[in-house]
């Protein structure tokens, strides 16, 4: 049977609406899964009930991660609350509860863009809150459309699941993000780095499948085989997961 994959909803606060980029859905479908956008809720009992019907959890892109999640871990960094940070508190609460519930069950997890940032922050890491000012670079981390085209390369670390999957030391990836991993969470390990030293992919070594990427396979999967392989690896892990 195809595994049901729960997708974190995208939130448009101004329009008071929830929505989803079709690439997340199509990428999962082509990989053999059934994608389902979850409702926005911070009710822990409801989240636990929802995840009983899922075999994988995808943390999508979206708003900035609230600094309150990782501010206690910041070192030699002063957080100015007037910084241009756009957050969604209810989504942060939902994702904290969802990640905790999924990890208690050893459920396969994939994070994309905000997903890598959120997972890193939730597990004890920190973030660059405004990448252009805190980490100036000649590397393009916020490309113009079309978003399915490569913006820069990343170096893939050997002896990591990503290298084992793709067999490549270098990848061309797309890129569109405001924040990024600063200090990596203690339980995570890097799988790929950009030329300017940013962490572009991570995994949790002691977990069945917990990967997160800074780039966007939901935009590039139609033309990029590596993006399709990543979705397949996630769905394959979900297919082997027994709902608990």
TIDOMI-70349 format. One line per 5 residues: their letters; for each residue x negated, y, z negated of C-alpha. Coordinates in Angstrom, 3 decimals, always signed. Example, Ala and Ser with C-alpha at 12.3 -4.5 7.8 and 13.67 -1.06 7.14 Angstrom:
2
as	-12.300:-4.500:-7.800  -13.670:-1.060:-7.140
//
This chain:
244
xxxxx	+0.000:+0.000:+0.000  -1.144:+3.543:+0.697  -2.227:+5.437:-2.432  -0.273:+8.517:-3.503  -2.623:+11.487:-3.965
xxxxx	-1.470:+14.369:-6.152  -2.508:+17.808:-4.863  -2.756:+20.878:-7.064  -0.340:+23.518:-5.729  -1.561:+26.750:-4.196
xxxxx	+0.048:+29.711:-5.946  +1.101:+33.021:-4.379  +1.825:+35.199:-7.409  +3.013:+38.230:-5.420  +5.555:+36.209:-3.441
xxxxx	+6.433:+34.023:-6.436  +5.898:+30.930:-4.340  +4.002:+27.655:-4.203  +2.479:+26.493:-0.933  -0.043:+24.142:+0.636
xxxxx	-2.571:+24.330:+3.475  -1.703:+21.565:+5.957  -5.358:+20.501:+6.219  -5.325:+19.036:+2.710  -2.274:+16.983:+3.633
xxxxx	-3.471:+15.914:+7.074  -6.967:+15.069:+5.837  -5.517:+12.727:+3.208  -2.977:+11.255:+5.637  -5.604:+10.456:+8.280
xxxxx	-7.729:+8.832:+5.582  -4.852:+6.500:+4.710  -3.266:+8.226:+1.717  +0.086:+9.816:+0.942  -0.396:+13.424:-0.183
xxxxx	+2.109:+14.973:-2.583  +1.960:+18.590:-3.784  +2.570:+18.688:-7.519  +4.846:+21.269:-9.151  +3.272:+24.096:-11.111
xxxxx	+3.652:+23.187:-14.771  +1.597:+23.373:-17.929  +3.871:+20.907:-19.766  +1.509:+18.107:-20.768  +4.238:+15.474:-21.027
xxxxx	+5.453:+16.299:-17.523  +1.886:+16.170:-16.194  +1.317:+12.755:-17.736  +4.560:+11.519:-16.174  +3.630:+12.932:-12.769
xxxxx	+0.209:+11.285:-12.804  +1.766:+7.890:-13.545  +2.825:+7.957:-9.896  -0.551:+8.990:-8.490  -3.706:+7.037:-7.721
xxxxx	-5.877:+10.070:-7.038  -5.963:+13.770:-7.840  -7.167:+16.553:-5.519  -8.102:+19.946:-6.987  -7.551:+22.444:-4.181
xxxxx	-8.812:+25.979:-3.517  -7.191:+29.171:-4.733  -7.577:+31.859:-7.377  -10.674:+32.488:-9.460  -11.159:+30.277:-12.495
xxxxx	-10.392:+32.119:-15.722  -13.635:+33.108:-17.514  -12.008:+32.122:-20.806  -12.581:+28.504:-19.819  -16.359:+28.832:-19.721
xxxxx	-17.246:+32.154:-21.386  -18.497:+30.392:-24.519  -21.146:+28.649:-22.399  -22.527:+31.799:-20.756  -26.091:+32.687:-21.707
xxxxx	-27.801:+36.032:-21.098  -24.693:+37.179:-19.254  -22.260:+39.896:-20.275  -18.699:+39.373:-19.132  -16.974:+42.620:-18.190
xxxxx	-13.214:+42.131:-18.279  -12.817:+44.867:-15.686  -14.541:+42.710:-13.076  -12.546:+41.910:-9.951  -11.292:+38.471:-10.923
xxxxx	-7.904:+37.216:-9.773  -6.658:+34.310:-11.865  -3.499:+32.299:-12.403  -3.230:+31.353:-16.064  -0.542:+28.722:-15.619
xxxxx	-2.537:+26.998:-12.914  -5.628:+26.971:-15.139  -3.572:+25.406:-17.949  -2.083:+22.834:-15.593  -5.454:+21.845:-14.194
xxxxx	-7.067:+21.555:-17.634  -4.309:+19.189:-18.738  -4.346:+17.293:-15.427  -8.111:+16.783:-15.393  -8.073:+15.577:-19.000
xxxxx	-5.242:+13.135:-18.257  -6.882:+11.843:-15.068  -10.255:+11.336:-16.715  -8.707:+9.426:-19.601  -7.364:+7.032:-16.972
xxxxx	-10.573:+6.992:-14.870  -8.438:+8.150:-11.939  -10.338:+9.141:-8.757  -10.751:+12.921:-8.482  -11.848:+15.184:-5.627
xxxxx	-12.417:+18.931:-5.971  -12.659:+21.393:-3.075  -13.858:+25.031:-3.313  -12.096:+26.310:-6.455  -11.967:+22.600:-7.298
xxxxx	-15.738:+22.315:-7.821  -15.749:+25.573:-9.763  -12.874:+24.537:-12.010  -14.179:+21.028:-12.687  -17.633:+22.361:-13.503
xxxxx	-16.221:+24.993:-15.876  -13.794:+22.565:-17.527  -16.609:+20.098:-18.236  -18.886:+22.658:-19.871  -20.642:+24.442:-17.007
xxxxx	-20.529:+28.108:-16.005  -19.804:+30.115:-12.869  -21.004:+33.102:-10.925  -17.848:+35.199:-11.303  -18.669:+37.449:-8.325
xxxxx	-21.156:+35.764:-6.040  -22.182:+38.775:-3.888  -23.207:+40.879:-6.913  -24.522:+38.120:-9.195  -26.331:+36.033:-6.581
xxxxx	-27.121:+38.182:-3.491  -28.196:+36.055:-0.549  -28.692:+36.031:+3.195  -26.780:+32.741:+3.338  -23.210:+33.232:+4.528
xxxxx	-20.871:+32.077:+1.757  -17.802:+33.966:+2.986  -17.420:+33.411:+6.689  -14.954:+35.002:+9.086  -12.402:+32.846:+10.946
xxxxx	-12.315:+30.292:+12.413  -12.979:+28.346:+9.225  -13.591:+24.991:+10.899  -16.986:+26.169:+12.193  -20.240:+25.700:+10.226
xxxxx	-21.544:+28.725:+8.307  -24.754:+27.334:+6.794  -26.555:+24.098:+6.006  -26.860:+22.173:+2.750  -29.530:+19.723:+1.669
xxxxx	-28.123:+16.425:+0.449  -29.962:+14.828:-2.480  -31.061:+11.251:-2.026  -29.889:+8.625:-4.524  -26.466:+10.267:-4.662
xxxxx	-23.100:+8.894:-3.498  -22.848:+11.576:-0.803  -26.159:+10.521:+0.724  -25.164:+6.857:+0.493  -21.905:+7.648:+2.300
xxxxx	-23.258:+9.851:+5.089  -26.901:+8.810:+5.335  -27.913:+12.408:+6.026  -30.369:+14.717:+4.265  -28.794:+17.837:+5.760
xxxxx	-25.246:+18.895:+6.620  -23.773:+21.879:+8.425  -20.813:+23.139:+6.395  -18.216:+25.887:+6.473  -18.039:+28.310:+3.564
xxxxx	-15.509:+30.733:+2.090  -15.689:+31.454:-1.637  -15.912:+34.297:-4.151  -17.269:+32.310:-7.107  -19.707:+29.395:-7.405
xxxxx	-21.356:+27.002:-9.835  -23.993:+28.715:-11.965  -24.998:+26.311:-14.755  -23.964:+22.775:-13.903  -21.914:+20.904:-16.516
xxxxx	-23.946:+18.412:-18.614  -21.968:+15.400:-17.388  -22.247:+16.297:-13.693  -25.133:+15.854:-11.257  -25.792:+17.775:-8.020
xxxxx	-25.354:+16.073:-4.652  -26.092:+19.017:-2.326  -27.690:+22.477:-2.474  -27.660:+25.449:-0.115  -30.885:+27.117:+0.984
xxxxx	-30.444:+29.850:-1.629  -30.182:+27.324:-4.449  -26.414:+27.196:-4.992  -24.906:+23.875:-6.042  -22.676:+22.822:-3.135
xxxxx	-21.566:+19.353:-4.257  -21.492:+17.456:-7.549  -20.436:+14.090:-8.922  -20.014:+12.444:-12.312  -22.453:+9.507:-12.456
xxxxx	-20.648:+7.604:-15.211  -17.231:+7.832:-13.544  -15.564:+5.656:-10.910  -15.115:+8.536:-8.442  -15.341:+12.203:-9.345
xxxxx	-16.735:+14.314:-6.522  -16.428:+18.047:-5.871  -17.489:+20.182:-2.904  -17.919:+23.907:-2.404  -17.188:+23.708:+1.337
xxxxx	-13.861:+23.044:+3.075  -13.250:+19.649:+4.704  -9.550:+20.549:+4.893  -10.503:+23.007:+7.661  -13.236:+20.985:+9.370
xxxxx	-11.954:+17.372:+9.293  -10.431:+17.560:+12.774  -13.815:+18.180:+14.409  -16.304:+16.968:+11.790  -16.819:+13.253:+11.124
xxxxx	-18.613:+13.936:+7.828  -15.516:+15.688:+6.496  -13.368:+12.750:+7.526  -15.756:+10.341:+5.808  -15.447:+12.268:+2.545
xxxxx	-11.652:+12.077:+2.651  -11.885:+8.357:+3.463  -14.216:+7.710:+0.532  -11.795:+9.447:-1.819  -8.737:+7.617:-0.513
xxxxx	-10.618:+4.301:-0.601  -11.443:+4.888:-4.270  -7.802:+5.746:-4.925  -6.675:+2.578:-3.120  -8.679:+0.495:-5.574
xxxx	-7.367:+2.299:-8.643  -4.815:+0.535:-10.836  -2.272:+2.988:-12.212  -2.512:+3.088:-16.005
//
